């Protein structure tokens, strides 16, 4: 049976919902544009910009989400100009609206309602971020430009602005290290924060009984086969190519690895639950993950293995003992 969009159901659509959508869109734009103040708090507020959009869409449907998205673009344009409005549209409203539409897509099969898989939404995010990166290169790069050098020049200017007292030697070393994966770091950070905001909004709506779809079982996350093929293709090009092509493929490989990081985390959770002190171990693990990016590499590897051979099916569902809390 074909998929049915959640907002095709008879959902309440009145002036209260419209005002809520308009207010959420305006708040999202204000949070996003708080970055121009340059403060640390502003960065945290900007990370929350997708939250009001998800709150409207996941609780009221696609039409209110579209109203919130349009309102946000208008407010961002009025407050910051056409460039700010365009960036807000590309980085916030379009991906949020797309995620909401996908999240509210369902079908009825054998009398049971099936919702659009979370893993497919993650892969869609990765594809959207990759497309943004490639399109930015098409519009910004000339045939005589070196992408890596342009990134280094940008980082040098940025570091010179935010840390003018840093010595030339330290500045050069920092720029050299960051430039290899800087585009991927920006995209992965954006993807993570968008995903976290969606999860938070779904959690709030579920607790208040206003969520349109049940919260997905994150431990049962699966990815489409296309994800592994895209990752392998990008990694292969990174190995065999050179110059700008290698640079682009390397960063796209990191972006396409994010869904496998999420999949690997489901394996980690299932393994840790077999131990006596699962809560403490998970807390320590996530602390290590935040402190060192290298911890993510074996987790991504677990995600790839899970995708190919299904590790979770081989792990017992019940722990050998019951943990005493």
Buried (B, 14 or more C-beta within 10 A) or exposed (E): EEEBBBBEEEBEBEEEBBEBBBBBBBBBBBBBBBBEEEEEEBEEBBBBBBBBBBBBBBBBBBBBBBBBBBBBBBBBBEBBEEEBBBBBBBBBBBBBBBBBBBBBBBEEEEEEEEBBBBBBBBBBBBBBBBEBBEEEBEEEBEEEEEBBEBBBBEBBEEBEEEEEEBEEEEBBEBBEEBBBBBBBBBBBEBBBBBBBBBBBBBEBBBEEEEBBBEEBEEEEBBBBEEBBEBBEBBBEBBEEBEEBEBBBBBBBBBBBBBBBBBBBBBBBBBBBBBBEEBEEBBEEBEEEBEEEEEBBEEBBBBBBBBBEEEBBEEEEEEBEEEEEE
